[in-house]
């Protein structure tokens, strides 16, 4: 992995919306993801005939753009995006339900960090939660999305890392090529290279900044 040449996105984040990311932790462990290369949902974005995911193939965090229904609340955005992307429902431990959903993950604290164009929310999971089982459930959800006729998974896999390794992975830019992704079609690899060289959102920008402050 080579150190990224980071470039900030235009004001307002991707597609004019403030971006919010979820940092799900338990003690020294952090849940991070690796982005998929393609997602059929991205076909609606102009100039993207091959449905290339933003920051395709990079180590990342769940998250996305704030929507009006979030009422300008980063915690609401982070919870919604985590559910949409991983199938896990983050729930405040103070709102514990007698019959919780199978995909519930209870957090005991949520701390918001704001920058001009993006925010991140650190969710500290309740200690009795099995963070590894949560990740297993996330990956099962992703597998379902990837096996659809038009795959809609934004992440290829999700895993747990200690804070030191998580910061290293999030802080480094992963070159996407036939060695790192041997099963990827050549035309997809080439398009990702073009997007990187054009200074688009293929270049990781905020994950490293967040990692540096964990």
Backbone torsions as a table, in degrees:
resi	resn	phi	psi	omega
1	UNK	NA	137.9	178.5
2	UNK	-107.6	149.5	178.9
3	UNK	-64.5	136.4	-175.6
4	UNK	-73.4	152.8	166.9
5	UNK	-97.6	90.8	-168.5
6	UNK	-74.2	139.9	176.0
7	UNK	-130.5	128.3	178.8
8	UNK	-70.4	147.1	174.4
9	UNK	-73.7	167.3	177.1
10	UNK	-65.1	159.4	-177.8
11	UNK	-55.7	137.1	-179.8
12	UNK	95.1	-4.6	177.9
13	UNK	78.0	-174.1	-178.3
14	UNK	-62.1	131.5	177.5
15	UNK	59.9	30.2	172.2
16	UNK	76.6	10.7	-179.3
17	UNK	-115.4	142.7	174.6
18	UNK	-64.1	135.5	-179.1
19	UNK	-94.8	143.3	179.5
20	UNK	-132.0	132.9	-177.7
21	UNK	-120.4	147.9	-179.9
22	UNK	-104.7	122.4	173.9
23	UNK	-106.5	102.7	-175.2
24	UNK	-97.3	118.0	-172.8
25	UNK	-126.1	161.5	169.1
26	UNK	-151.7	105.8	-173.8
27	UNK	62.0	-122.5	-178.3
28	UNK	-91.4	-0.1	-176.9
29	UNK	-95.5	144.8	179.4
30	UNK	-133.3	138.8	174.6
31	UNK	-88.5	121.1	175.5
32	UNK	-125.7	167.9	-176.5
33	UNK	-127.6	167.7	165.5
34	UNK	-122.3	126.3	-175.3
35	UNK	-64.6	146.1	168.7
36	UNK	-70.3	168.4	176.3
37	UNK	-88.3	-37.0	-177.5
38	UNK	-130.9	153.2	177.6
39	UNK	-153.1	123.0	-175.7
40	UNK	-59.1	-24.7	179.7
41	UNK	-65.6	-21.6	-177.1
42	UNK	-81.4	-0.7	179.3
43	UNK	-67.6	-19.1	-180.0
44	UNK	-78.3	-11.2	-179.4
45	UNK	-85.3	129.3	-175.0
46	UNK	-59.1	144.2	175.7
47	UNK	69.7	28.4	-177.3
48	UNK	-134.7	66.8	-174.3
49	UNK	-64.0	-24.6	-179.0
50	UNK	-100.6	13.1	174.1
51	UNK	57.5	41.4	-179.4
52	UNK	-69.9	131.5	178.5
53	UNK	-74.1	144.7	172.8
54	UNK	-60.8	134.8	-175.4
55	UNK	55.7	42.2	-176.7
56	UNK	-52.7	130.2	175.8
57	UNK	79.9	-5.4	-175.5
58	UNK	-84.2	156.8	171.1
59	UNK	-72.8	136.9	-166.8
60	UNK	-152.7	-168.6	177.6
61	UNK	-133.1	152.4	173.3
62	UNK	-61.5	146.2	177.9
63	UNK	159.4	174.5	-179.9
64	UNK	177.6	-164.5	-173.5
65	UNK	-77.7	141.3	175.4
66	UNK	-69.6	136.8	-179.5
67	UNK	-114.2	157.6	-178.9
68	UNK	-53.8	-35.6	-178.2
69	UNK	-68.0	-11.3	178.8
70	UNK	-81.6	-7.3	177.5
71	UNK	55.6	37.2	176.8
72	UNK	59.4	29.4	-178.9
73	UNK	-110.1	109.8	-178.6
74	UNK	-58.3	-34.5	-180.0
75	UNK	-64.0	-43.6	178.2
76	UNK	-61.3	-43.2	179.4
77	UNK	-63.2	-46.4	-177.6
78	UNK	-62.6	-41.0	178.9
79	UNK	-65.7	-44.9	-179.2
80	UNK	-63.5	-46.1	-178.3
81	UNK	-65.9	-38.6	178.0
82	UNK	-62.3	-41.7	178.6
83	UNK	-65.1	-45.3	-178.0
84	UNK	-63.4	-37.5	-173.0
85	UNK	-91.6	-26.4	-174.1
86	UNK	-124.2	-12.1	-178.1
87	UNK	79.9	1.7	-179.3
88	UNK	-96.6	132.9	179.4
89	UNK	-100.0	106.6	176.2
90	UNK	-74.7	127.9	-176.7
91	UNK	-131.4	132.4	176.0
92	UNK	-61.1	132.2	-178.2
93	UNK	-58.9	-26.7	178.1
94	UNK	-71.0	-12.7	178.0
95	UNK	-110.6	28.1	-179.0
96	UNK	-56.9	135.8	-177.7
97	UNK	-101.7	150.7	178.1
98	UNK	-65.1	-37.1	177.9
99	UNK	-122.5	77.4	-175.6
100	UNK	-67.8	151.2	175.4
101	UNK	-63.9	153.4	-177.9
102	UNK	-62.1	-24.9	-177.2
103	UNK	-95.7	17.8	-176.9
104	UNK	-75.8	143.7	171.8
105	UNK	-136.1	112.7	-175.1
106	UNK	-87.3	134.0	176.2
107	UNK	-116.0	147.0	-178.0
108	UNK	-100.5	-10.6	179.6
109	UNK	-158.8	142.5	175.8
110	UNK	-134.0	118.6	-176.7
111	UNK	-115.7	123.6	-176.8
112	UNK	-94.1	135.7	175.3
113	UNK	-124.2	124.7	-174.5
114	UNK	-112.6	136.3	167.3
115	UNK	-120.5	177.9	-176.1
116	UNK	-58.7	-50.8	-172.7
117	UNK	-106.2	-5.1	-178.2
118	UNK	-154.0	162.6	176.4
119	UNK	-136.9	160.3	168.8
120	UNK	-137.7	148.2	-178.5
121	UNK	-120.5	124.2	177.4
122	UNK	-92.4	113.8	176.7
123	UNK	-100.2	119.1	175.8
124	UNK	-94.7	113.4	-178.4
125	UNK	-68.5	147.5	173.3
126	UNK	-57.3	140.6	-173.1
127	UNK	-64.1	-27.3	-179.5
128	UNK	-75.9	-11.6	178.8
129	UNK	-72.8	144.1	176.0
130	UNK	-94.1	100.3	-175.6
131	UNK	-62.3	-31.1	179.8
132	UNK	-71.0	-36.6	176.9
133	UNK	-68.7	-36.0	175.9
134	UNK	-59.3	-43.3	179.5
135	UNK	-67.1	-37.8	175.1
136	UNK	-58.1	-44.5	179.0
137	UNK	-64.1	-39.0	177.5
138	UNK	-60.6	-47.1	-178.0
139	UNK	-67.8	-31.3	174.7
140	UNK	-64.7	-40.3	177.6
141	UNK	-63.6	-44.4	179.6
142	UNK	-62.3	-39.8	179.7
143	UNK	-59.5	-39.8	177.3
144	UNK	-62.9	-44.7	-180.0
145	UNK	-64.3	-38.6	-178.0
146	UNK	-71.0	-25.6	-177.4
147	UNK	-89.9	3.0	175.8
148	UNK	-72.8	155.5	177.6
149	UNK	-54.0	-37.3	174.1
150	UNK	-118.6	90.8	-174.0
151	UNK	-55.7	129.9	-178.7
152	UNK	-115.4	16.3	-179.5
153	UNK	-80.7	125.7	177.0
154	UNK	-82.9	-20.2	-179.9
155	UNK	-117.1	141.5	179.4
156	UNK	-86.1	-33.5	178.8
157	UNK	-160.5	159.5	-179.5
158	UNK	-133.7	141.5	-177.2
159	UNK	-153.1	167.2	179.6
160	UNK	-100.8	135.9	174.8
161	UNK	-135.3	150.0	169.4
162	UNK	-63.5	157.5	-173.7
163	UNK	-56.1	-41.8	-177.9
164	UNK	-61.4	-48.5	-179.8
165	UNK	-69.4	-37.7	178.1
166	UNK	-59.8	-43.6	179.0
167	UNK	-64.1	-38.3	179.9
168	UNK	-65.4	-46.5	-178.6
169	UNK	-65.7	-44.7	-179.7
170	UNK	-67.6	-27.7	-175.6
171	UNK	-87.6	-8.0	-179.2
172	UNK	-112.2	145.6	178.4
173	UNK	-89.0	126.1	-179.3
174	UNK	-93.7	117.7	177.2
175	UNK	-69.0	126.1	-178.6
176	UNK	-92.6	114.3	-179.2
177	UNK	-150.9	-172.2	-177.0
178	UNK	-69.8	-17.0	177.1
179	UNK	-82.4	-44.4	-179.3
180	UNK	-75.5	-29.6	-179.7
181	UNK	-135.0	72.8	-173.3
182	UNK	-62.2	-22.3	-178.3
183	UNK	-93.7	-0.4	-178.0
184	UNK	-78.2	136.7	176.6
185	UNK	-59.1	144.4	-177.3
186	UNK	-59.8	-38.3	-178.0
187	UNK	-66.2	-29.7	177.6
188	UNK	-72.1	-42.6	176.5
189	UNK	-58.0	-44.9	-178.0
190	UNK	-65.8	-39.4	180.0
191	UNK	-67.5	-37.3	177.3
192	UNK	-62.8	-39.3	177.1
193	UNK	-61.8	-42.9	179.8
194	UNK	-62.8	-41.2	-179.5
195	UNK	-65.8	-37.7	177.0
196	UNK	-63.9	-47.5	-176.6
197	UNK	-68.1	-21.6	179.0
198	UNK	-84.8	-3.4	179.5
199	UNK	77.9	23.2	179.9
200	UNK	-77.6	-172.4	-179.1
201	UNK	-72.1	6.2	171.1
202	UNK	-64.1	-29.9	177.8
203	UNK	-73.4	123.2	176.9
204	UNK	-61.9	135.1	-179.3
205	UNK	-124.7	-54.1	-169.4
206	UNK	-97.3	-19.3	-179.3
207	UNK	-59.1	-42.4	179.9
208	UNK	-67.3	-38.1	178.8
209	UNK	-63.7	-41.3	177.7
210	UNK	-65.2	-45.9	-178.4
211	UNK	-57.4	-38.8	-178.5
212	UNK	-64.8	-17.8	-176.5
213	UNK	-109.9	8.5	177.8
214	UNK	-81.0	NA	NA
